[in-house]
Protein backbone atom coordinates (compact mmCIF):
# COMPACT_ATOMS: atom_id res chain seq x y z
CA UNK A 1 0.00 0.00 0.00
CA UNK A 2 1.43 3.40 -0.90
CA UNK A 3 1.78 6.24 1.59
CA UNK A 4 0.65 9.73 0.63
CA UNK A 5 4.24 10.66 -0.39
CA UNK A 6 4.35 7.74 -2.82
CA UNK A 7 6.95 5.68 -0.94
CA UNK A 8 6.32 1.95 -1.00
CA UNK A 9 6.78 0.05 2.24
CA UNK A 10 4.99 -2.27 4.59
CA UNK A 11 1.81 -0.59 5.87
CA UNK A 12 1.62 0.27 9.55
CA UNK A 13 -0.32 -2.32 11.51
CA UNK A 14 -3.39 -0.79 13.13
CA UNK A 15 -4.75 -3.25 15.68
CA UNK A 16 -8.45 -3.51 16.39
CA UNK A 17 -9.70 -2.96 19.92
CA UNK A 18 -10.59 -6.63 20.27
CA UNK A 19 -6.96 -7.51 19.47
CA UNK A 20 -5.35 -5.22 22.06
CA UNK A 21 -6.07 -5.03 25.80
CA UNK A 22 -4.10 -1.79 25.96
CA UNK A 23 -6.24 -0.18 23.24
CA UNK A 24 -9.36 -1.43 25.01
CA UNK A 25 -8.30 0.38 28.18
CA UNK A 26 -7.33 3.52 26.26
CA UNK A 27 -10.60 3.71 24.33
CA UNK A 28 -12.80 2.89 27.30
CA UNK A 29 -11.12 5.66 29.28
CA UNK A 30 -11.21 8.12 26.36
CA UNK A 31 -14.96 7.64 26.07
CA UNK A 32 -15.37 8.49 29.77
CA UNK A 33 -13.13 11.53 29.42
CA UNK A 34 -15.24 12.67 26.47
CA UNK A 35 -18.49 12.19 28.41
CA UNK A 36 -17.10 14.15 31.36
CA UNK A 37 -16.02 16.94 29.00
CA UNK A 38 -19.49 17.05 27.43
CA UNK A 39 -21.25 17.27 30.80
CA UNK A 40 -18.77 19.89 31.99
CA UNK A 41 -19.58 22.10 29.00
CA UNK A 42 -23.25 21.11 28.67
CA UNK A 43 -24.50 20.26 32.20
CA UNK A 44 -28.01 19.43 30.93
CA UNK A 45 -26.72 16.68 28.58
CA UNK A 46 -27.54 13.21 29.85
CA UNK A 47 -25.25 10.25 29.14
CA UNK A 48 -26.48 6.83 28.05
CA UNK A 49 -23.97 4.26 26.76
CA UNK A 50 -20.34 4.70 25.69
CA UNK A 51 -18.67 1.51 24.46
CA UNK A 52 -15.48 0.97 22.52
CA UNK A 53 -15.68 0.05 18.83
CA UNK A 54 -13.08 -1.77 16.78
CA UNK A 55 -11.50 1.54 15.70
CA UNK A 56 -12.46 3.87 18.53
CA UNK A 57 -15.40 4.64 20.79
CA UNK A 58 -18.66 6.55 21.00
CA UNK A 59 -21.05 7.94 23.57
CA UNK A 60 -24.76 8.61 23.18
CA UNK A 61 -26.16 11.78 24.71
CA UNK A 62 -29.65 13.14 25.26
CA UNK A 63 -29.22 16.84 24.55
CA UNK A 64 -31.82 19.22 23.21
CA UNK A 65 -29.59 21.28 20.91
CA UNK A 66 -27.58 19.41 18.26
CA UNK A 67 -23.81 19.20 18.61
CA UNK A 68 -21.91 21.24 16.01
CA UNK A 69 -18.40 20.89 14.59
CA UNK A 70 -17.45 23.86 16.77
CA UNK A 71 -18.78 21.97 19.80
CA UNK A 72 -16.54 19.00 18.98
CA UNK A 73 -13.48 21.26 19.00
CA UNK A 74 -14.53 22.72 22.36
CA UNK A 75 -15.14 19.23 23.78
CA UNK A 76 -11.70 18.08 22.58
CA UNK A 77 -10.04 21.05 24.31
CA UNK A 78 -11.83 20.17 27.55
CA UNK A 79 -10.69 16.54 27.14
CA UNK A 80 -7.08 17.72 26.89
CA UNK A 81 -7.50 19.62 30.18
CA UNK A 82 -8.89 16.49 31.89
CA UNK A 83 -6.05 14.36 30.52
CA UNK A 84 -3.38 16.82 31.68
CA UNK A 85 -4.79 16.84 35.23
CA UNK A 86 -3.94 13.13 35.42
CA UNK A 87 -7.10 12.15 37.28
CA UNK A 88 -6.90 8.65 38.73
CA UNK A 89 -9.42 6.22 37.24
CA UNK A 90 -10.93 4.48 40.26
CA UNK A 91 -13.06 1.33 40.25
CA UNK A 92 -15.76 1.04 42.90
CA UNK A 93 -18.01 -1.94 43.52
CA UNK A 94 -21.43 -1.06 44.99
CA UNK A 95 -24.73 -2.73 45.73
CA UNK A 96 -27.63 -2.37 43.33
CA UNK A 97 -29.46 -0.27 45.92
CA UNK A 98 -26.50 2.07 46.36
CA UNK A 99 -26.09 2.47 42.59
CA UNK A 100 -29.79 3.27 42.22
CA UNK A 101 -29.58 5.84 45.05
CA UNK A 102 -26.63 7.62 43.43
CA UNK A 103 -28.19 7.63 39.98
CA UNK A 104 -31.41 9.17 41.30
CA UNK A 105 -29.38 11.80 43.13
CA UNK A 106 -27.92 13.06 39.85
CA UNK A 107 -31.21 12.57 37.94
CA UNK A 108 -29.91 10.27 35.17
CA UNK A 109 -32.92 8.15 34.07
CA UNK A 110 -31.02 6.36 31.29
CA UNK A 111 -28.55 5.02 33.83
CA UNK A 112 -31.46 3.61 35.83
CA UNK A 113 -32.56 1.63 32.77
CA UNK A 114 -29.01 0.42 32.20
CA UNK A 115 -28.76 -0.62 35.85
CA UNK A 116 -31.85 -2.82 35.49
CA UNK A 117 -30.08 -4.99 32.94
CA UNK A 118 -26.80 -5.36 34.83
CA UNK A 119 -25.79 -8.43 36.80
CA UNK A 120 -23.77 -8.28 40.00
CA UNK A 121 -21.21 -7.07 40.73
CA UNK A 122 -22.24 -3.48 39.94
CA UNK A 123 -19.12 -1.44 39.24
CA UNK A 124 -18.62 2.30 38.89
CA UNK A 125 -15.58 3.99 37.43
CA UNK A 126 -14.65 7.46 38.72
CA UNK A 127 -12.41 10.10 37.22
CA UNK A 128 -11.04 11.13 40.61
CA UNK A 129 -14.14 12.52 42.38
CA UNK A 130 -15.19 14.67 39.43
CA UNK A 131 -17.31 12.28 37.34
CA UNK A 132 -18.46 8.65 37.27
CA UNK A 133 -20.49 6.17 35.26
CA UNK A 134 -21.65 2.58 35.35
CA UNK A 135 -19.01 0.51 33.60
CA UNK A 136 -17.38 -2.91 33.61
CA UNK A 137 -14.00 -1.56 32.41
CA UNK A 138 -11.19 -2.02 31.72
CA UNK A 139 -9.48 1.38 32.04
CA UNK A 140 -6.01 2.91 32.34
CA UNK A 141 -4.72 3.94 35.79
CA UNK A 142 -4.93 7.71 35.25
CA UNK A 143 -6.16 10.03 32.50
CA UNK A 144 -2.52 11.11 32.11
CA UNK A 145 -1.81 7.80 30.37
CA UNK A 146 -3.87 8.99 27.40
CA UNK A 147 -2.01 10.82 24.65
CA UNK A 148 -4.18 13.80 23.58
CA UNK A 149 -2.34 13.91 20.25
CA UNK A 150 -3.51 10.34 19.58
CA UNK A 151 -7.20 11.16 20.14
CA UNK A 152 -9.69 12.69 17.69
CA UNK A 153 -13.41 13.39 17.77
CA UNK A 154 -14.74 12.44 14.37
CA UNK A 155 -18.44 13.03 13.86
CA UNK A 156 -21.95 13.29 15.28
CA UNK A 157 -24.81 11.01 14.24
CA UNK A 158 -28.35 10.26 15.34
CA UNK A 159 -29.07 7.12 17.34
CA UNK A 160 -32.20 5.80 19.02
CA UNK A 161 -32.12 4.72 22.63
CA UNK A 162 -31.70 0.95 22.74
CA UNK A 163 -31.60 0.99 18.92
CA UNK A 164 -35.41 1.23 18.80
CA UNK A 165 -36.81 3.89 16.48
CA UNK A 166 -39.83 4.19 18.78
CA UNK A 167 -37.57 5.48 21.57
CA UNK A 168 -35.97 8.85 22.18
CA UNK A 169 -33.53 9.99 19.50
CA UNK A 170 -30.08 10.65 20.91
CA UNK A 171 -26.88 12.21 19.59
CA UNK A 172 -23.89 9.95 19.16
CA UNK A 173 -20.39 11.40 19.18
CA UNK A 174 -17.84 9.14 17.50
CA UNK A 175 -14.20 9.33 18.49
CA UNK A 176 -11.00 7.40 18.04
CA UNK A 177 -7.99 6.92 20.31
CA UNK A 178 -4.63 5.27 19.68
CA UNK A 179 -1.41 4.51 21.48
CA UNK A 180 0.64 6.95 19.38
CA UNK A 181 0.07 10.04 17.19
CA UNK A 182 1.61 8.06 14.31
CA UNK A 183 -1.17 5.47 14.54
CA UNK A 184 -3.78 8.24 14.52
CA UNK A 185 -2.13 9.79 11.45
CA UNK A 186 -2.23 6.45 9.61
CA UNK A 187 -5.85 5.91 10.67
CA UNK A 188 -6.80 9.34 9.28
CA UNK A 189 -4.92 8.61 6.06
CA UNK A 190 -6.90 5.41 5.62
CA UNK A 191 -10.15 7.23 6.31
CA UNK A 192 -9.31 9.79 3.63
CA UNK A 193 -8.48 6.98 1.21
CA UNK A 194 -11.74 5.26 2.12
CA UNK A 195 -13.64 8.46 1.27
CA UNK A 196 -11.96 8.52 -2.16
CA UNK A 197 -12.94 4.88 -2.67
CA UNK A 198 -16.45 5.19 -1.21
CA UNK A 199 -18.62 3.06 -3.50
CA UNK A 200 -21.57 5.41 -3.04
CA UNK A 201 -19.61 8.33 -4.51
CA UNK A 202 -17.76 6.30 -7.16
CA UNK A 203 -20.94 4.44 -8.10
CA UNK A 204 -22.63 7.76 -8.80
CA UNK A 205 -19.61 9.23 -10.63
CA UNK A 206 -19.33 6.14 -12.82
CA UNK A 207 -23.10 5.90 -13.35
CA UNK A 208 -23.55 2.39 -11.96
CA UNK A 209 -26.60 2.68 -9.68
CA UNK A 210 -28.96 5.19 -8.12
CA UNK A 211 -31.18 5.41 -5.06
CA UNK A 212 -34.55 7.14 -5.20
CA UNK A 213 -36.52 8.49 -2.23
CA UNK A 214 -39.70 7.68 -4.11
CA UNK A 215 -38.65 4.03 -4.39
CA UNK A 216 -37.37 3.86 -0.82
CA UNK A 217 -34.13 3.54 1.15
CA UNK A 218 -32.07 0.39 0.75
CA UNK A 219 -33.52 -0.40 -2.68
CA UNK A 220 -30.88 0.28 -5.37
CA UNK A 221 -31.78 0.89 -9.01
CA UNK A 222 -29.21 -0.42 -11.47
CA UNK A 223 -28.29 1.67 -14.51
CA UNK A 224 -27.28 0.08 -17.83
CA UNK A 225 -23.60 0.23 -16.83
CA UNK A 226 -24.21 -1.24 -13.42
CA UNK A 227 -26.42 -3.91 -14.94
CA UNK A 228 -23.58 -4.88 -17.27
CA UNK A 229 -21.34 -5.52 -14.25
CA UNK A 230 -24.07 -7.58 -12.57
CA UNK A 231 -24.72 -9.57 -15.75
CA UNK A 232 -21.00 -10.20 -16.26
CA UNK A 233 -20.66 -11.53 -12.72
CA UNK A 234 -23.78 -13.67 -13.10
CA UNK A 235 -22.66 -15.14 -16.42
CA UNK A 236 -19.20 -15.84 -15.02
CA UNK A 237 -20.56 -17.77 -12.04
CA UNK A 238 -23.22 -19.56 -14.11
CA UNK A 239 -20.46 -20.77 -16.41
CA UNK A 240 -18.39 -22.08 -13.49
CA UNK A 241 -21.48 -23.74 -12.00
CA UNK A 242 -22.39 -25.44 -15.27
CA UNK A 243 -18.92 -27.03 -15.36
CA UNK A 244 -19.63 -28.41 -11.89
CA UNK A 245 -23.06 -29.89 -12.54
CA UNK A 246 -25.36 -27.22 -11.09
CA UNK A 247 -28.90 -26.84 -12.41
CA UNK A 248 -30.57 -23.44 -12.58
CA UNK A 249 -33.99 -22.81 -11.02
CA UNK A 250 -36.26 -19.76 -10.58
CA UNK A 251 -38.53 -19.20 -7.59
CA UNK A 252 -41.10 -16.53 -6.59
CA UNK A 253 -40.42 -13.47 -4.44
CA UNK A 254 -43.24 -14.22 -1.99
CA UNK A 255 -44.71 -17.28 -0.31
CA UNK A 256 -47.19 -18.31 2.35
CA UNK A 257 -46.18 -17.68 5.93
CA UNK A 258 -46.62 -21.41 6.57
CA UNK A 259 -43.55 -22.19 4.45
CA UNK A 260 -41.37 -20.10 6.76
CA UNK A 261 -43.03 -21.53 9.86
CA UNK A 262 -41.82 -24.98 8.83
CA UNK A 263 -38.32 -23.68 8.05
CA UNK A 264 -38.22 -21.76 11.32
CA UNK A 265 -37.62 -18.36 9.75
CA UNK A 266 -40.97 -16.99 10.95
CA UNK A 267 -40.18 -17.92 14.55
CA UNK A 268 -36.47 -17.08 14.51
CA UNK A 269 -36.05 -14.40 11.85
CA UNK A 270 -39.37 -12.55 11.89
CA UNK A 271 -37.98 -9.19 13.04
CA UNK A 272 -35.82 -9.05 9.91
CA UNK A 273 -38.69 -9.90 7.53
CA UNK A 274 -41.10 -7.50 5.88
CA UNK A 275 -44.58 -7.50 7.45
CA UNK A 276 -47.05 -10.15 6.40
CA UNK A 277 -49.61 -9.39 3.68
CA UNK A 278 -53.05 -10.69 4.72
CA UNK A 279 -56.47 -10.49 3.04
CA UNK A 280 -58.24 -9.23 6.17
CA UNK A 281 -57.88 -8.76 9.93
CA UNK A 282 -59.05 -12.29 10.66
CA UNK A 283 -56.40 -13.78 8.37
CA UNK A 284 -53.80 -11.51 9.94
CA UNK A 285 -54.78 -12.60 13.45
CA UNK A 286 -54.45 -16.24 12.38
CA UNK A 287 -51.12 -15.52 10.66
CA UNK A 288 -52.53 -16.62 7.31
CA UNK A 289 -50.96 -14.59 4.53
CA UNK A 290 -47.91 -14.03 2.35
CA UNK A 291 -44.47 -12.65 3.10
CA UNK A 292 -41.55 -11.52 0.95
CA UNK A 293 -38.84 -14.13 1.13
CA UNK A 294 -35.78 -13.48 3.31
CA UNK A 295 -34.13 -16.70 2.08
CA UNK A 296 -34.29 -18.95 -0.98
CA UNK A 297 -33.68 -22.30 0.73
CA UNK A 298 -37.33 -23.24 1.51
CA UNK A 299 -38.20 -22.80 -2.18
CA UNK A 300 -35.39 -25.05 -3.38
CA UNK A 301 -36.48 -27.61 -0.80
CA UNK A 302 -39.94 -27.66 -2.38
CA UNK A 303 -38.42 -28.39 -5.79
CA UNK A 304 -36.43 -31.27 -4.30
CA UNK A 305 -39.50 -32.54 -2.48
CA UNK A 306 -41.74 -32.51 -5.56
CA UNK A 307 -40.85 -36.15 -6.22
CA UNK A 308 -39.20 -38.98 -4.37
CA UNK A 309 -35.49 -38.96 -5.14
CA UNK A 310 -33.14 -41.90 -5.46
CA UNK A 311 -29.55 -42.03 -4.27
CA UNK A 312 -28.76 -42.11 -8.01
CA UNK A 313 -30.20 -38.56 -8.29
CA UNK A 314 -27.79 -37.22 -5.67
CA UNK A 315 -25.99 -34.98 -5.35
CA UNK A 316 -28.63 -32.57 -6.65
CA UNK A 317 -27.25 -29.04 -7.02
CA UNK A 318 -29.93 -26.34 -7.49
CA UNK A 319 -28.74 -22.78 -8.17
CA UNK A 320 -30.51 -19.42 -8.45
CA UNK A 321 -29.70 -15.75 -8.48
CA UNK A 322 -32.59 -15.14 -6.11
CA UNK A 323 -33.59 -11.70 -4.83
CA UNK A 324 -34.48 -11.68 -1.13
CA UNK A 325 -35.87 -8.98 1.14
CA UNK A 326 -34.88 -8.05 4.67
CA UNK A 327 -36.45 -5.24 6.67
CA UNK A 328 -33.23 -3.57 7.81
CA UNK A 329 -33.60 -0.56 10.11
CA UNK A 330 -33.05 2.68 8.21
CA UNK A 331 -30.08 3.61 10.41
CA UNK A 332 -28.31 0.36 9.46
CA UNK A 333 -28.52 0.88 5.70
CA UNK A 334 -25.30 1.78 3.88
CA UNK A 335 -25.05 2.09 0.12
CA UNK A 336 -24.86 -1.34 -1.49
CA UNK A 337 -23.29 -3.11 1.49
CA UNK A 338 -26.48 -3.06 3.61
CA UNK A 339 -29.73 -2.96 1.63
CA UNK A 340 -33.30 -4.18 1.93
CA UNK A 341 -33.54 -6.01 -1.38
CA UNK A 342 -30.54 -7.95 -2.68
CA UNK A 343 -29.71 -10.82 -5.00
CA UNK A 344 -27.95 -13.87 -3.57
CA UNK A 345 -25.97 -16.26 -5.78
CA UNK A 346 -27.73 -19.01 -3.90
CA UNK A 347 -27.38 -22.74 -4.31
CA UNK A 348 -28.56 -25.71 -2.28
CA UNK A 349 -26.96 -29.09 -2.64
CA UNK A 350 -28.85 -32.19 -1.52
CA UNK A 351 -26.32 -34.92 -0.80
CA UNK A 352 -26.01 -38.30 0.89
CA UNK A 353 -23.94 -38.33 4.10
CA UNK A 354 -21.16 -40.15 2.21
CA UNK A 355 -21.05 -37.39 -0.42
CA UNK A 356 -20.89 -34.52 2.07
CA UNK A 357 -17.12 -34.17 2.41
CA UNK A 358 -16.37 -34.30 -1.32
CA UNK A 359 -19.16 -31.86 -2.19
CA UNK A 360 -18.05 -29.49 0.55
CA UNK A 361 -14.50 -29.52 -0.86
CA UNK A 362 -15.86 -28.84 -4.35
CA UNK A 363 -17.85 -25.86 -3.09
CA UNK A 364 -14.76 -24.41 -1.41
CA UNK A 365 -12.82 -24.92 -4.65
CA UNK A 366 -15.50 -22.98 -6.54
CA UNK A 367 -15.31 -20.10 -4.04
CA UNK A 368 -11.52 -19.97 -4.33
CA UNK A 369 -11.84 -19.91 -8.14
CA UNK A 370 -14.23 -16.97 -7.87
CA UNK A 371 -11.90 -15.05 -5.56
CA UNK A 372 -8.94 -15.65 -7.87
CA UNK A 373 -10.82 -14.34 -10.90
CA UNK A 374 -11.89 -11.26 -8.93
CA UNK A 375 -8.27 -10.71 -7.81
CA UNK A 376 -9.28 -10.99 -4.15
CA UNK A 377 -6.31 -12.51 -2.32
CA UNK A 378 -6.36 -11.39 1.30
CA UNK A 379 -8.97 -13.52 3.04
CA UNK A 380 -9.34 -16.04 5.83
CA UNK A 381 -11.94 -18.61 6.79
CA UNK A 382 -14.24 -18.15 9.78
CA UNK A 383 -15.88 -21.24 11.23
CA UNK A 384 -19.19 -19.76 12.37
CA UNK A 385 -20.50 -22.11 15.03
CA UNK A 386 -23.43 -21.92 17.43
CA UNK A 387 -23.20 -20.57 20.95
CA UNK A 388 -24.08 -23.61 23.11
CA UNK A 389 -25.54 -21.28 25.76
CA UNK A 390 -28.01 -19.64 23.36
CA UNK A 391 -31.54 -20.85 22.66
CA UNK A 392 -31.85 -19.24 19.22
CA UNK A 393 -30.73 -22.38 17.34
CA UNK A 394 -32.96 -25.20 16.14
CA UNK A 395 -32.06 -28.89 16.09
CA UNK A 396 -30.40 -31.39 18.41
CA UNK A 397 -26.90 -31.19 19.88
CA UNK A 398 -26.03 -34.31 17.89
CA UNK A 399 -26.76 -32.84 14.45
CA UNK A 400 -25.01 -29.58 15.35
CA UNK A 401 -21.89 -31.41 16.42
CA UNK A 402 -22.01 -33.55 13.28
CA UNK A 403 -22.30 -30.47 11.02
CA UNK A 404 -19.62 -28.49 12.87
CA UNK A 405 -17.24 -31.44 12.73
CA UNK A 406 -17.75 -31.73 8.97
CA UNK A 407 -16.73 -28.08 8.48
CA UNK A 408 -13.80 -28.31 10.90
CA UNK A 409 -12.48 -31.46 9.20
CA UNK A 410 -12.80 -29.88 5.76
CA UNK A 411 -10.78 -26.74 6.51
CA UNK A 412 -8.16 -28.83 8.35
CA UNK A 413 -7.81 -31.15 5.34
CA UNK A 414 -7.50 -28.16 3.01
CA UNK A 415 -4.89 -26.57 5.32
CA UNK A 416 -6.80 -23.28 5.23
CA UNK A 417 -6.05 -20.42 7.61
CA UNK A 418 -9.12 -20.27 9.83
CA UNK A 419 -10.54 -19.30 13.20
CA UNK A 420 -13.67 -20.33 15.09
CA UNK A 421 -16.40 -17.87 16.10
CA UNK A 422 -19.09 -19.01 18.52
CA UNK A 423 -22.51 -17.44 18.04
CA UNK A 424 -22.04 -16.60 14.34
CA UNK A 425 -23.91 -19.63 12.96
CA UNK A 426 -27.24 -19.38 11.17
CA UNK A 427 -30.09 -20.54 13.38
CA UNK A 428 -30.37 -23.79 11.39
CA UNK A 429 -26.71 -24.69 10.86
CA UNK A 430 -23.00 -23.78 11.15
CA UNK A 431 -21.17 -21.93 8.38
CA UNK A 432 -17.79 -21.54 6.79
CA UNK A 433 -17.57 -17.82 6.03
CA UNK A 434 -14.86 -16.22 3.92
CA UNK A 435 -13.73 -12.95 5.50
CA UNK A 436 -12.00 -10.66 3.01
CA UNK A 437 -9.64 -7.88 4.08
CA UNK A 438 -9.49 -4.98 1.63
CA UNK A 439 -6.63 -2.60 0.85
CA UNK A 440 -7.59 -0.48 3.87
CA UNK A 441 -7.57 -3.56 6.15
CA UNK A 442 -11.34 -3.45 6.59
CA UNK A 443 -13.00 -6.84 6.83
CA UNK A 444 -16.01 -7.97 4.82
CA UNK A 445 -17.85 -11.25 4.71
CA UNK A 446 -18.20 -12.57 1.18
CA UNK A 447 -18.63 -16.25 0.30
CA UNK A 448 -20.31 -18.67 2.68
CA UNK A 449 -20.91 -22.44 2.91
CA UNK A 450 -23.33 -24.01 5.41
CA UNK A 451 -23.85 -27.63 6.40
CA UNK A 452 -27.45 -28.29 7.40
CA UNK A 453 -29.00 -31.40 8.91
CA UNK A 454 -31.94 -29.45 10.39
CA UNK A 455 -34.01 -28.26 7.42
CA UNK A 456 -34.07 -31.74 5.80
CA UNK A 457 -35.48 -32.96 9.11
CA UNK A 458 -38.05 -30.16 9.46
CA UNK A 459 -39.29 -30.63 5.88
CA UNK A 460 -39.06 -34.43 6.11
CA UNK A 461 -36.87 -34.76 3.03
CA UNK A 462 -36.05 -38.26 1.85
CA UNK A 463 -34.25 -40.26 -0.78
CA UNK A 464 -34.27 -43.97 -1.51
CA UNK A 465 -30.94 -45.49 -0.57
CA UNK A 466 -29.15 -48.27 -2.44
CA UNK A 467 -30.72 -50.93 -0.19
CA UNK A 468 -34.23 -49.49 -0.67
CA UNK A 469 -34.52 -47.67 2.69
CA UNK A 470 -35.74 -44.09 3.03
CA UNK A 471 -32.90 -41.82 4.19
CA UNK A 472 -32.49 -38.11 4.99
CA UNK A 473 -30.26 -36.11 2.67
CA UNK A 474 -27.88 -33.48 4.04
CA UNK A 475 -28.12 -29.93 2.67
CA UNK A 476 -25.24 -27.64 1.78
CA UNK A 477 -26.18 -23.95 1.46
CA UNK A 478 -23.68 -22.06 -0.65
CA UNK A 479 -23.13 -18.49 -1.96
CA UNK A 480 -19.66 -17.63 -3.35
CA UNK A 481 -20.51 -13.93 -3.86
CA UNK A 482 -22.71 -13.58 -0.80
CA UNK A 483 -24.86 -11.00 -2.57
CA UNK A 484 -24.32 -9.15 -5.82
CA UNK A 485 -25.01 -5.80 -4.18
CA UNK A 486 -22.48 -6.15 -1.38
CA UNK A 487 -19.91 -7.76 -3.67
CA UNK A 488 -20.11 -4.93 -6.22
CA UNK A 489 -19.93 -2.31 -3.47
CA UNK A 490 -16.81 -3.98 -2.08
CA UNK A 491 -15.26 -4.39 -5.55
CA UNK A 492 -15.81 -0.72 -6.38
CA UNK A 493 -13.87 0.24 -3.25
CA UNK A 494 -11.20 -2.45 -3.62
CA UNK A 495 -10.51 -1.43 -7.23
CA UNK A 496 -11.18 2.28 -6.52
CA UNK A 497 -13.53 2.10 -9.51
CA UNK A 498 -10.78 0.67 -11.75
CA UNK A 499 -12.48 -2.59 -12.67
CA UNK A 500 -10.34 -5.29 -14.28
CA UNK A 501 -10.87 -5.42 -18.00
CA UNK A 502 -13.18 -8.45 -18.07
CA UNK A 503 -15.53 -6.90 -15.52
CA UNK A 504 -15.59 -3.25 -16.68
CA UNK A 505 -18.96 -2.10 -18.05
CA UNK A 506 -17.15 -0.28 -20.87
CA UNK A 507 -13.96 -2.07 -21.80
CA UNK A 508 -12.66 -0.12 -24.78
CA UNK A 509 -13.24 3.46 -25.89
CA UNK A 510 -12.04 4.37 -29.36
CA UNK A 511 -10.98 8.01 -29.72
CA UNK A 512 -10.94 9.53 -33.19
CA UNK A 513 -8.22 12.15 -33.73
CA UNK A 514 -10.73 14.20 -35.74
CA UNK A 515 -14.13 13.95 -37.39
CA UNK A 516 -12.52 12.53 -40.55
CA UNK A 517 -11.57 9.39 -38.62
CA UNK A 518 -14.85 8.91 -36.77
CA UNK A 519 -16.21 6.41 -39.37
CA UNK A 520 -13.09 4.28 -38.86
CA UNK A 521 -13.47 4.46 -35.08
CA UNK A 522 -17.12 3.37 -35.35
CA UNK A 523 -16.19 0.53 -37.70
CA UNK A 524 -13.55 -0.80 -35.25
CA UNK A 525 -15.96 -0.48 -32.31
CA UNK A 526 -18.55 -2.52 -34.26
CA UNK A 527 -15.95 -5.23 -34.99
CA UNK A 528 -15.14 -5.51 -31.29
CA UNK A 529 -18.81 -5.51 -30.29
CA UNK A 530 -19.43 -8.41 -32.67
CA UNK A 531 -16.91 -10.40 -30.63
CA UNK A 532 -18.69 -9.65 -27.34
CA UNK A 533 -16.30 -6.89 -26.31
CA UNK A 534 -17.91 -3.85 -24.69
CA UNK A 535 -16.49 -1.15 -26.95
CA UNK A 536 -17.74 2.24 -28.15
CA UNK A 537 -16.49 5.10 -30.25
CA UNK A 538 -16.56 8.55 -28.64
CA UNK A 539 -18.71 10.67 -30.94
CA UNK A 540 -18.66 13.87 -28.86
CA UNK A 541 -16.42 15.69 -31.34
CA UNK A 542 -14.08 16.98 -28.61
CA UNK A 543 -10.36 17.38 -29.11
CA UNK A 544 -8.20 14.33 -28.43
CA UNK A 545 -6.87 15.66 -25.14
CA UNK A 546 -10.37 16.05 -23.74
CA UNK A 547 -11.42 12.65 -25.10
CA UNK A 548 -8.52 11.06 -23.22
CA UNK A 549 -9.33 12.98 -20.01
CA UNK A 550 -12.99 11.94 -20.18
CA UNK A 551 -12.05 8.28 -20.69
CA UNK A 552 -9.60 8.48 -17.78
CA UNK A 553 -12.27 10.04 -15.57
CA UNK A 554 -14.64 7.19 -16.42
CA UNK A 555 -11.79 4.70 -15.69
CA UNK A 556 -12.08 2.96 -19.09
CA UNK A 557 -9.49 0.11 -19.05
CA UNK A 558 -8.43 0.46 -22.70
CA UNK A 559 -8.27 3.63 -24.77
CA UNK A 560 -7.64 3.22 -28.49
CA UNK A 561 -6.66 6.20 -30.67
CA UNK A 562 -7.74 6.18 -34.33
CA UNK A 563 -5.98 8.55 -36.72
CA UNK A 564 -4.39 8.65 -40.18
CA UNK A 565 -1.60 6.15 -39.39
CA UNK A 566 -4.00 3.74 -37.73
CA UNK A 567 -6.46 3.96 -40.63
CA UNK A 568 -3.71 3.24 -43.15
CA UNK A 569 -2.30 0.26 -41.18
CA UNK A 570 -5.67 -1.13 -39.92
CA UNK A 571 -4.39 -0.67 -36.37
CA UNK A 572 -5.19 1.18 -33.15
CA UNK A 573 -2.83 3.02 -30.81
CA UNK A 574 -3.48 1.48 -27.40
CA UNK A 575 -3.20 3.01 -23.96
CA UNK A 576 -4.32 0.98 -20.93
CA UNK A 577 -4.84 1.98 -17.32
CA UNK A 578 -3.01 -1.16 -16.20
CA UNK A 579 0.14 -0.87 -18.38
CA UNK A 580 0.20 2.63 -19.89
CA UNK A 581 1.13 3.36 -23.52
CA UNK A 582 1.50 0.27 -25.70
CA UNK A 583 1.78 2.04 -29.08
CA UNK A 584 0.13 1.10 -32.37
CA UNK A 585 -1.03 -2.53 -32.58
CA UNK A 586 -2.55 -4.37 -35.54
CA UNK A 587 -6.30 -4.77 -35.24
CA UNK A 588 -5.96 -8.56 -35.27
CA UNK A 589 -3.66 -8.43 -32.22
CA UNK A 590 -5.96 -5.98 -30.41
CA UNK A 591 -8.98 -8.26 -30.86
CA UNK A 592 -7.03 -11.38 -29.94
CA UNK A 593 -5.71 -9.84 -26.69
CA UNK A 594 -9.13 -8.51 -25.72
CA UNK A 595 -10.85 -11.84 -26.32
CA UNK A 596 -8.14 -13.67 -24.34
CA UNK A 597 -8.42 -11.18 -21.46
CA UNK A 598 -12.17 -11.74 -21.30
CA UNK A 599 -11.79 -15.50 -21.45
CA UNK A 600 -9.00 -15.72 -18.87
CA UNK A 601 -10.23 -12.87 -16.63
CA UNK A 602 -6.99 -10.93 -17.04
CA UNK A 603 -6.00 -7.44 -18.23
CA UNK A 604 -5.08 -6.46 -21.80
Protein Blocks (a to p, Z undefined) as FASTA:
>chain_A
ZZfkopacdddddddfklomklmmmmmmmmmmmmmmmmmmmmmbccfbdcddfklccddd
ddfbacdfklmmmmmmmmmmmmmnopacddddddfklmmmmmmmnopaklmmmmmmpccd
dddddehjlbccddebjadfbfklpcfklgccfbdcdddehhiakbccdddddddddfbf
klmmmmmmmmmmmmmmomklmmmmnopaccdfkloghiacddfklmmmmmmmmmmmmmmm
mmnopacddddfbdcfklmmmnommmmmmmmpccdddfblklmmnopacdddfbfklmmm
mmmmmpccdfklpccdddddddddddddfklgghjllcfbdcdddddddddfklmmmmmm
mmmmmmmmmmmmnopabdcdddddddfkbckbgcjfklmmmmmmmmmmmmmmnopacddd
ehiacfkbccdddddddfkopacdfbdcdddfklmmmnopacddfkopacddddddddfk
opaklmmmmmmmmnnopacfklpmblbdcddfblklmmmmmmmmmmmmmnopacdddfkl
pafklmmmmmmmnopabacdddfklmmnopaddddfklopnbjadfklmmmmmmmmmmno
paZZ
